[in-house]
Amino acid sequence: MKKVMISMLIAVCGAFAFMADLADAVTDVHILPEQPTVVDDITIFASGLTASSPVLSQYSEFSVLDRSLQLDIFIETGPWASIDTWWDSEEIGRLPVGRYDLTVYAFEWMEPAGSHTIEFEVVPEPASILLLWVGIVGVRASKRRS
């Protein structure tokens, strides 16, 4: 009987350890629009799993350092040992043309719980490219007439 109880205790502890490893993760990060231009307001969407439930509250902090963007998500959860999901969105507005790295960090009760990094590029507005092309053609045409 004692061996059975010890085996059950080991199995339960192993299951909780597996759940904690599986759950402390940022599972998805993406932006909308998927291919932003300089005139688009960009929104970050992130989601993940926690090792306990329910998700009671969360808040986020966004920061920019040159071409590196960081979103920290702080999650507080309930006392039950079960996997639960969370999601967050943050509107960051417009960015200048360039390639950016975005890292989302999740913290469960202020302890690091996982991260996920993506890379994206902000491109010029299509109308701006068209205007630039029309301007170049116009300047060349006026130089030929001279």
Secondary structure, DSSP 8 states (H G I E B T S, - for coil): -HHHHHHHHHHHHHHHHHHHHHHBEEEEEEEESSS-BTTS-EEEEEEEEESSEEEEEEEEEEEEETTEEEEEEEEEEEEE-S-EEEEEEEEEE---SEEEEEEEEEEETTEEEEEEEEEEEEB--HHHHHHHHHHHHHHHHHHHH-
